[in-house]
């Protein structure tokens, strides 16, 4: 079987829908992006893209979160395909260093504010979870909507007055307003980009539709024991089984003014190439992190991407057209998520309608 699956490394691979349950509600803007009707908010507010990671949650399906690819021989998980020949799918460097994609991509749409949380940095993840990966992540805001008349915001980073003792007191008392007051509140609009490094406290507010590119784990430490909508959160989703004291050690207790916070975490996109046919921008790159990369291709014509010895993922945010790969033509349309293996040395995108294509890259 493994030998047969290697041939799929030479064609663009489209993912089947991969919605994931979370403790917060949302998802209507994912439906809109996918051209699904009706557009519904519920407990499946995330779409995981090209995932070889299972979601963490009590009572959920065993393989929830794993991406599935439909082929003429049946449906296979991306994890199975990669296992058939890691070097062919991932690239030699990634295959040897990690043996996995090294990245997780999500589309996330929040109808309510997410719980205040933090993710581990690599050192904490290695010590506490015996994991090579922490959960540094990035947010690229694609759309917003007002919920109950309120504009979209995010929260991140401790204000100057915060100490570990104050944070622990707010947690023990479940003083939610006190915790939110410890964080900088930032109004967001489409096009805003942020890095959220491991250890930085944060929360995504209501009405945010964003792409999240991150290290490939689902380690989340939460300090709210009840979601804003009133859902009780069990201990395993609060502290991931390590206990509350150890959970509080996951936070970095550095403090910032608002100006310092924006300088630290808000990223300005840069134009790399521009012609009449396309504009290529870099959003997150080696200047910000060695964990992943994200670029944006605005296409009104055609553009050829040369392989660089590792895979990448193309997410079609809008538009439609064709991909020319190894002499064959494949269609793409809004809502598609496409895995391009390291074995593909060249791929040309040719738009029929103006397209926005998000290009996601693994570590380095």
Secondary structure by P-SEA (a helix, b strand, c coil): cccccccccccbbbbcbbbbbccbbbcaaaaaaacccccccccccccccccccccccccccccccbbbbbcccccccaaaaaaacccccccaaaaaccccccbbbbbcccccccccbbbbcaaaaaacccccccccbbbbbccccccccccccccccccccccaaaaaaaaaacaaaaaaaabbbbbbcccbbbbbccccccccccbbbbbbbcccccbbbbcccccccccccccccccccccaaaaaaccccccccaaaaaaacbbbbbbccccccbbbbbcccccccccbbbbbbbcccbbbbbbccbbbbbbbcbbbbbbbcccbbbbbcccbbbbbcccccbbbbbbccbbbbbbbbccc
